[in-house]
Amino acid sequence: MQSDCDVFVIGAGPAGLTAAYQLGKAGRSTIIIEQDPVHVGGISRTANYKGYLFDIGGHRFFSKSKEVVDLWDEILPQDFIERPRLSRIFYDDKFYSYPLNGFEALRNLGLIESAMCMLSYGYAKLRPIHDPKTFHEWVRNQFGERLFSIFFKTYTEKVWGMSCDDISADWAAQRIKGLNLGSAVLNALSRSLRGSRKAQPGAPVIKTLIESFRYPRKGPGMLWEECARKVAAMGGQIHMGQRLQSLVRNEVTGLWTATAVNVQGQTTSWNARDVISSAPITELMSSLKPAPISLLHARSLKYRDFLTVALIARSDRSFPDNWVYIHDPAVKVGRVQNFRSWSPELVPDEGMTCLGLEYFCFEGDGLWSSPDAELIELAKREIDHIGLIRSEDVVDACVVRQAKAYPVYDDVYRQNVDTVRRDLTLHYPGLHLVGRNGMHKYNNQDHAMMTAMLTVRNILAGENLYDIWGVNEDAEYHEAGSSGEIEALKSERMVPRKRA
């Protein structure tokens, strides 16, 4: 049996395209299948509605890894812009700067509430919950019960559609580790008294406190569309509108046969020595033939879905935020993006604004299944409540849905992922998992890229020299630094694991 390519890649998102690009540079042939019939980039694509461009979820470009930053510049050398980072929290009809501004928070909360928050924080530090298992327990230990209720509970439960008592502490540790009330207050005082300034090289900076980031001038899809063109120029094949149907390994030849079906129902098969998958673990494991012993564990993994209602409006109400987190339980929207603040080129008409109202849901539930017209009316009512623009100024709108946007960290997810990993390691050589959904890890795109880069190095070496599951285990890596590039001064090198 002859192979059609050296490596078969499932998914043309950041991880899959990075892998194909790196393999092409190394002289290896690749075939990529992508379920979307039009767009590459996955959740990092850029939507286009009548010339208005918008990001699916918001993607800031920053990384502690010099290798990742260099790769961005290699793929898209002329089109990055530096953007200021500004986010706020909307709570109790007031806006709070994020990162926290200590004086503003005291003023908004009031003296009594601020004192109660500090007492609650002090109590949590005196009486911490040992070995916290849930998101609630972890955040309570870091901030106190009262600040948890104000600034974490409502938004987090909107995002995940479950109680904070049912969300694993792993998610908090990965996303906000390193930030506690003390560091937030010190940072706020520094910003308030001395003004915002970039950290000095070598100074530790908490990941949630970055002040600027890089961004492709026409959105993140610009990067991945260019990456796909360069992959094709190196001989890689990208087949759009193809859904993985089956994946079989020949125990004699060691080759994999992947079969995909397109929207017309036609099937195509390819043979390859290695397979890289960024597809959701549930879908990948369901495609393996014969059925793997860990299939039930894979099918127990859950995902949170997501939709954006983009409102295009005539408005003189300009505001500088990239996005606003909505902690108000009176509305369903979880976050509002301001696309002009990401890049002026996303909004083509002067005097117009385009806001993206983000709703977190489960595929098939009431929100997900609502007609677009109903979702647009909901978004207009809720933007009136928040007050960023007036609904009567909205002249056009559209809805974009994104399935499986976020892997869910429930109380049994780690056990299920570990079981799948053991099964694949023992019984499926040459099958490599990468990326957010491919590994069921809530990674940013730079981490997804790094898992692909390390996987390519393992394939080229013919052995697993690098532990891709260690990427982003240290959450301070996640958003650390004071600028988008992180200057390569604190670059986190990809070093092989030590041999026994």
GISULNOR-V537816 format. One record per helix or strand. SS is the DSSP state (H for helix, E for strand). FROM is the first residue (numbers start at 1). LEN is the number of residues. Records with the same first field share a line. If there is no record, write none. Layout:
SS=FROM-LEN, FROM-LEN
This chain:
E=5-6, 13-1, 30-5, 41-1, 46-4, 52-4, 61-1, 80-5, 87-5, 94-5, 134-1, 167-2, 212-5, 237-4, 242-8, 256-7, 267-11, 288-1, 303-12, 323-4, 335-4, 352-10, 394-14, 410-1, 431-3
H=14-12, 42-3, 66-10, 102-8, 111-16, 135-9, 145-16, 169-8, 181-14, 207-3, 221-13, 281-7, 295-5, 339-4, 344-3, 366-4, 372-15, 391-3, 413-15, 436-4, 445-17, 468-3, 475-3, 486-3
